Every structure is written in structure tokens, then in C-alpha cells.
Amino acid sequence: MKQPNRVARRYNRTVLCCALASCLAVAAPAALAQSANAILRGQVSGASGATEINARNIATGAVRRTRSAADGSYTLVGLEPGTYSVEADSGPAQTVRLSVASTATLNLSAAGGAAPGTPSTLEAVVVTGSPVEVKTSEVGKTVSLHQIQQTPQITRNFLEFADAVPGMIFTSDKEGHTKLTGGGQNASSTNVYIDGVGQKSYVKEGGVAGQFASAGNPFPQLAIGEYKVITSNYKAEYGQISSAAVTAVTKSGTNDFHGEAF
């Protein structure tokens, strides 16, 4: 009588292991992309109860929606870097630029309401610039697409622009071997993420592909939209690093026809 019970237990364990593996396989892409996506949060005024928040990517037309909490707070996670038009219900729309791996705060007003801190004597307030996030201990700097396109360099390696970030050093020898180091540590202490996928080498020394013994670039420069160099206090989602994390987002299709070549 004991033998059937043992078989049943083994069968149950096998089924549970398969189910767990399936769940991890489905959840993996979302978890990997967290290091490249942006977060938008804020407060909605002039509304009673929950309010629908609409964020539209101006370049692609993609729309993300959420509802605010009873206290008017809202959070949109997993947003692709880009420029968004954000509104609460039928209230006035505001434009916000979200960079890679960033968290921005944008306060909104519903129809008939005024955004928090807006004087009642003004009909409209135009704000120029990007929101600044001050509620994080993360130390980093974003390298924009404009910098990548306009700053002269010789290697065609997009990581060379990280040399402008305090504490980061990019070097290249006559044979084409490159190294990106941070905080005085060796190159194997850094890691590069492309759309949330780590480029750490598990075979050769040097960590990121394209460094030390392997010449070349970890990714084509023309395919990179922008990236962020985080030198300290990075989140737990960045692994296999002890000096600096570079998280990059690739260019994606938009509603405008354009291209470039080298």
C-alpha cells in the first residue's frame, strides 16, 4: 500500500515543478524589462473618488491607462522611455519626457480642477523641462540620443559616451579592445543591460561582451536610443555588478518614417 503513495507523491512533485517553471518562463520578460522602463507617478486634484489616468506615447500612439486611488495618487509602471501626453479624465493634458530607468513625478488636475500648487487666479500654467526625481538614493546619469549623435568619438562603441559620467573610464587599445571601468574597479565589475537583458559574459574574462579578449561592441551604436549609467545605490534588479550598471534602451518604430546609416 505504500508504493502507490510514493508514486503519487513523486507525480505531484513533478507537476508542481513543471508549473513553477512555466510561471517563471512567463514572468521572465517582464522582470528583465524593469531595468530599462520608466515609472510615472503623481497626484490628481479636482476629482472626487477614483480618476482614470491616460498616458499616450506621442511617438508611437500607444496608450497606457490606470485609475487613481481614493486620495488622488496614481502610479504607471513599465513605461517605455519617450515623450508622453498625460491627462486625468477630461482634464488638461500635460507633456512629460521619461528617460530610461527613471521615476518621474507629474501632478495632474481633473476636469474643472487645478493641479496641486496652482494659483486659482491663473487659467493655465506652462511648464518647460523634465520632471526631476528627488525621492531616490540612486546615483546615475542619462546619456541622451542627442549626445550619442552629436558627440565625436572614434570607436563606434556607444559605451564610450559613459566616459563623461563621473567615476567612469572608457579605454581602447590599438587592437580594438575596449574597457569600461567604474569606481577604480576592473571592467568585469560592470554590467550592461540592453532592453533589460544583461550582456555579462559567462565564458570569457572581462564581464561584458566586447571587452578584454573579445574585440568589438556589445551592441550597434545606431540601434541605441539612450542609456543610463548608475554608479551606486542601484536597485536589486541589477545583478552581477559591483561597480556600475549601464542600462540601455534600443530604438523602436514610431509613426514617423525615418532612418540613418553609417
KEVEX-232233 format. One record per residue (C-alpha): z, x, y. Coordinates in nm, 3 decimals, decimal comma. Example, Ala and Ser with C-alpha at 12.3 -4.5 7.8 and 13.67 -1.06 7.14 Angstrom:
2
+---------+---------+---------+
|       w |       u |       v |
+---------+---------+---------+
|   0,780 |   1,230 |  -0,450 |
|   0,714 |   1,367 |  -0,106 |
+---------+---------+---------+
END
This chain:
262
+---------+---------+---------+
|       w |       u |       v |
+---------+---------+---------+
|   0,000 |   0,000 |   0,000 |
|   0,048 |   0,296 |   0,231 |
|  -0,307 |   0,424 |   0,204 |
|  -0,474 |   0,126 |   0,383 |
|  -0,224 |   0,157 |   0,668 |
|  -0,312 |   0,524 |   0,716 |
|  -0,683 |   0,441 |   0,720 |
|  -0,624 |   0,164 |   0,974 |
|  -0,426 |   0,398 |   1,200 |
|  -0,700 |   0,660 |   1,186 |
|  -0,962 |   0,397 |   1,266 |
|  -0,761 |   0,272 |   1,565 |
|  -0,721 |   0,625 |   1,698 |
|  -1,095 |   0,684 |   1,668 |
|  -1,174 |   0,362 |   1,854 |
|  -0,924 |   0,448 |   2,131 |
|  -1,068 |   0,800 |   2,171 |
|  -1,422 |   0,662 |   2,200 |
|  -1,313 |   0,403 |   2,455 |
|  -1,133 |   0,667 |   2,662 |
|  -1,436 |   0,898 |   2,654 |
|  -1,661 |   0,612 |   2,768 |
|  -1,431 |   0,531 |   3,061 |
|  -1,422 |   0,895 |   3,170 |
|  -1,801 |   0,921 |   3,148 |
|  -1,847 |   0,614 |   3,367 |
|  -1,586 |   0,722 |   3,623 |
|  -1,701 |   1,085 |   3,648 |
|  -1,987 |   1,042 |   3,902 |
|  -1,765 |   0,851 |   4,146 |
|  -1,489 |   1,111 |   4,117 |
|  -1,729 |   1,401 |   4,166 |
|  -1,882 |   1,248 |   4,478 |
|  -1,548 |   1,212 |   4,654 |
|  -1,560 |   1,569 |   4,783 |
|  -1,880 |   1,502 |   4,981 |
|  -1,835 |   1,143 |   5,103 |
|  -1,657 |   1,029 |   5,417 |
|  -1,380 |   0,778 |   5,490 |
|  -1,371 |   0,538 |   5,786 |
|  -1,056 |   0,354 |   5,884 |
|  -0,907 |   0,181 |   6,185 |
|  -0,757 |  -0,134 |   6,332 |
|  -0,914 |  -0,469 |   6,424 |
|  -0,780 |  -0,667 |   6,720 |
|  -0,851 |  -1,017 |   6,842 |
|  -0,863 |  -1,172 |   6,495 |
|  -0,623 |  -1,394 |   6,305 |
|  -0,595 |  -1,301 |   5,940 |
|  -0,843 |  -1,100 |   5,735 |
|  -1,169 |  -1,000 |   5,902 |
|  -1,496 |  -0,885 |   5,744 |
|  -1,600 |  -0,532 |   5,843 |
|  -1,967 |  -0,436 |   5,821 |
|  -2,082 |  -0,072 |   5,835 |
|  -2,460 |  -0,018 |   5,839 |
|  -2,618 |   0,323 |   5,791 |
|  -2,872 |   0,342 |   6,074 |
|  -3,100 |   0,587 |   5,891 |
|  -3,123 |   0,402 |   5,559 |
|  -3,019 |   0,046 |   5,643 |
|  -2,760 |   0,045 |   5,363 |
|  -2,462 |  -0,181 |   5,440 |
|  -2,103 |  -0,142 |   5,322 |
|  -1,852 |  -0,425 |   5,364 |
|  -1,478 |  -0,468 |   5,336 |
|  -1,208 |  -0,701 |   5,465 |
|  -0,920 |  -0,601 |   5,687 |
|  -0,559 |  -0,654 |   5,583 |
|  -0,332 |  -0,913 |   5,742 |
|  -0,217 |  -0,658 |   6,001 |
|  -0,578 |  -0,582 |   6,102 |
|  -0,607 |  -0,242 |   5,933 |
|  -0,916 |  -0,156 |   5,729 |
|  -1,049 |   0,136 |   5,522 |
|  -1,401 |   0,211 |   5,397 |
|  -1,423 |   0,488 |   5,138 |
|  -1,715 |   0,664 |   4,973 |
|  -1,949 |   0,650 |   5,274 |
|  -2,245 |   0,885 |   5,279 |
|  -2,244 |   1,118 |   5,581 |
|  -2,456 |   0,979 |   5,865 |
|  -2,454 |   0,754 |   6,170 |
|  -2,319 |   0,402 |   6,124 |
|  -2,314 |   0,083 |   6,327 |
|  -1,980 |  -0,085 |   6,262 |
|  -1,866 |  -0,433 |   6,361 |
|  -1,591 |  -0,681 |   6,278 |
|  -1,723 |  -1,035 |   6,217 |
|  -1,943 |  -1,116 |   6,519 |
|  -1,763 |  -0,874 |   6,749 |
|  -1,932 |  -0,593 |   6,942 |
|  -2,084 |  -0,317 |   6,727 |
|  -1,980 |   0,044 |   6,770 |
|  -2,167 |   0,356 |   6,661 |
|  -1,987 |   0,632 |   6,474 |
|  -2,110 |   0,960 |   6,325 |
|  -1,948 |   1,053 |   5,992 |
|  -1,977 |   1,413 |   5,877 |
|  -1,945 |   1,544 |   5,524 |
|  -1,599 |   1,524 |   5,363 |
|  -1,439 |   1,378 |   5,675 |
|  -1,198 |   1,100 |   5,763 |
|  -1,263 |   0,919 |   6,093 |
|  -1,067 |   0,652 |   6,280 |
|  -1,252 |   0,373 |   6,464 |
|  -1,076 |   0,073 |   6,619 |
|  -1,276 |  -0,250 |   6,642 |
|  -1,249 |  -0,588 |   6,811 |
|  -1,346 |  -0,921 |   6,660 |
|  -1,538 |  -1,188 |   6,848 |
|  -1,353 |  -1,266 |   7,168 |
|  -1,103 |  -0,983 |   7,127 |
|  -1,060 |  -0,642 |   7,282 |
|  -1,019 |  -0,317 |   7,094 |
|  -0,667 |  -0,174 |   7,098 |
|  -0,601 |   0,007 |   7,424 |
|  -0,896 |  -0,153 |   7,608 |
|  -0,806 |  -0,280 |   7,960 |
|  -0,859 |  -0,655 |   7,996 |
|  -1,039 |  -0,609 |   8,330 |
|  -1,331 |  -0,425 |   8,169 |
|  -1,611 |  -0,608 |   7,994 |
|  -1,735 |  -0,308 |   7,797 |
|  -1,637 |   0,049 |   7,728 |
|  -1,895 |   0,305 |   7,614 |
|  -1,754 |   0,600 |   7,421 |
|  -1,966 |   0,911 |   7,372 |
|  -1,886 |   1,159 |   7,097 |
|  -1,749 |   1,156 |   6,744 |
|  -1,402 |   1,040 |   6,646 |
|  -1,155 |   1,323 |   6,590 |
|  -0,928 |   1,301 |   6,289 |
|  -0,583 |   1,446 |   6,361 |
|  -0,392 |   1,294 |   6,066 |
|  -0,469 |   1,570 |   5,818 |
|  -0,340 |   1,920 |   5,748 |
|  -0,679 |   2,031 |   5,615 |
|  -0,827 |   2,334 |   5,792 |
|  -1,206 |   2,339 |   5,796 |
|  -1,526 |   2,340 |   5,999 |
|  -1,852 |   2,150 |   5,957 |
|  -2,189 |   2,325 |   5,970 |
|  -2,436 |   2,068 |   6,103 |
|  -2,804 |   2,025 |   6,021 |
|  -2,887 |   2,136 |   6,378 |
|  -2,711 |   2,468 |   6,319 |
|  -2,892 |   2,519 |   5,989 |
|  -3,230 |   2,452 |   6,153 |
|  -3,176 |   2,649 |   6,475 |
|  -2,956 |   2,949 |   6,386 |
|  -3,155 |   3,262 |   6,290 |
|  -3,081 |   3,423 |   5,953 |
|  -3,263 |   3,641 |   5,702 |
|  -3,164 |   3,534 |   5,351 |
|  -3,270 |   3,167 |   5,345 |
|  -2,928 |   3,106 |   5,187 |
|  -2,752 |   2,812 |   5,350 |
|  -2,414 |   2,974 |   5,282 |
|  -2,494 |   3,242 |   5,540 |
|  -2,403 |   2,997 |   5,818 |
|  -2,047 |   2,987 |   5,683 |
|  -2,007 |   3,337 |   5,830 |
|  -1,938 |   3,166 |   6,165 |
|  -1,625 |   2,999 |   6,023 |
|  -1,302 |   3,194 |   6,094 |
|  -1,189 |   3,384 |   5,786 |
|  -1,526 |   3,363 |   5,606 |
|  -1,755 |   3,664 |   5,546 |
|  -2,111 |   3,648 |   5,410 |
|  -2,273 |   3,972 |   5,296 |
|  -2,610 |   4,063 |   5,145 |
|  -2,733 |   4,391 |   4,994 |
|  -3,084 |   4,540 |   4,976 |
|  -3,140 |   4,395 |   4,628 |
|  -3,081 |   4,038 |   4,746 |
|  -2,733 |   3,995 |   4,602 |
|  -2,511 |   3,788 |   4,829 |
|  -2,139 |   3,723 |   4,852 |
|  -1,933 |   3,464 |   5,038 |
|  -1,566 |   3,550 |   5,064 |
|  -1,277 |   3,381 |   5,238 |
|  -0,932 |   3,491 |   5,344 |
|  -0,987 |   3,851 |   5,234 |
|  -1,020 |   3,749 |   4,867 |
|  -1,313 |   3,818 |   4,635 |
|  -1,616 |   3,594 |   4,601 |
|  -1,501 |   3,448 |   4,270 |
|  -1,217 |   3,274 |   4,457 |
|  -1,457 |   3,036 |   4,636 |
|  -1,640 |   2,734 |   4,502 |
|  -1,941 |   2,542 |   4,633 |
|  -1,994 |   2,169 |   4,577 |
|  -2,339 |   2,010 |   4,608 |
|  -2,302 |   1,631 |   4,642 |
|  -1,963 |   1,663 |   4,477 |
|  -2,078 |   1,880 |   4,183 |
|  -1,918 |   2,226 |   4,161 |
|  -2,153 |   2,527 |   4,132 |
|  -1,899 |   2,756 |   3,968 |
|  -2,049 |   2,990 |   3,710 |
|  -1,874 |   2,985 |   3,373 |
|  -2,085 |   3,270 |   3,232 |
|  -2,127 |   3,549 |   3,489 |
|  -1,880 |   3,711 |   3,723 |
|  -1,878 |   3,600 |   4,085 |
|  -1,800 |   3,235 |   4,061 |
|  -2,077 |   3,053 |   4,247 |
|  -2,433 |   3,083 |   4,119 |
|  -2,638 |   3,322 |   4,330 |
|  -2,359 |   3,574 |   4,388 |
|  -2,279 |   3,916 |   4,242 |
|  -2,508 |   3,994 |   3,947 |
|  -2,726 |   3,683 |   3,990 |
|  -2,952 |   3,707 |   4,291 |
|  -3,084 |   3,400 |   4,469 |
|  -2,941 |   3,090 |   4,632 |
|  -2,720 |   2,821 |   4,478 |
|  -2,945 |   2,552 |   4,633 |
|  -3,263 |   2,539 |   4,852 |
|  -3,177 |   2,555 |   5,221 |
|  -3,429 |   2,286 |   5,320 |
|  -3,257 |   2,040 |   5,086 |
|  -2,914 |   2,073 |   5,252 |
|  -2,822 |   1,818 |   5,517 |
|  -2,488 |   1,961 |   5,630 |
|  -2,176 |   2,110 |   5,477 |
|  -1,810 |   2,171 |   5,543 |
|  -1,611 |   2,488 |   5,486 |
|  -1,244 |   2,420 |   5,404 |
|  -1,033 |   2,735 |   5,427 |
|  -0,688 |   2,596 |   5,346 |
|  -0,491 |   2,284 |   5,256 |
|  -0,783 |   2,134 |   5,064 |
|  -0,735 |   1,821 |   4,857 |
|  -0,667 |   1,814 |   4,484 |
|  -1,026 |   1,706 |   4,414 |
|  -1,142 |   2,063 |   4,486 |
|  -1,087 |   2,274 |   4,176 |
|  -1,134 |   2,635 |   4,059 |
|  -1,070 |   2,784 |   4,403 |
|  -0,802 |   2,993 |   4,566 |
|  -0,962 |   3,089 |   4,898 |
|  -1,221 |   2,844 |   5,037 |
|  -1,417 |   2,535 |   4,934 |
|  -1,769 |   2,464 |   5,057 |
|  -1,878 |   2,103 |   5,013 |
|  -2,241 |   2,023 |   5,098 |
|  -2,445 |   1,705 |   5,104 |
|  -2,818 |   1,702 |   5,036 |
|  -3,077 |   1,526 |   5,247 |
|  -3,166 |   1,176 |   5,134 |
|  -3,451 |   0,938 |   5,206 |
|  -3,445 |   0,732 |   5,526 |
|  -3,659 |   0,462 |   5,683 |
|  -3,847 |   0,726 |   5,884 |
|  -4,134 |   0,930 |   5,737 |
|  -4,078 |   1,300 |   5,793 |
|  -4,090 |   1,633 |   5,614 |
|  -4,076 |   2,010 |   5,657 |
|  -4,196 |   2,322 |   5,477 |
|  -4,131 |   2,692 |   5,467 |
+---------+---------+---------+
END
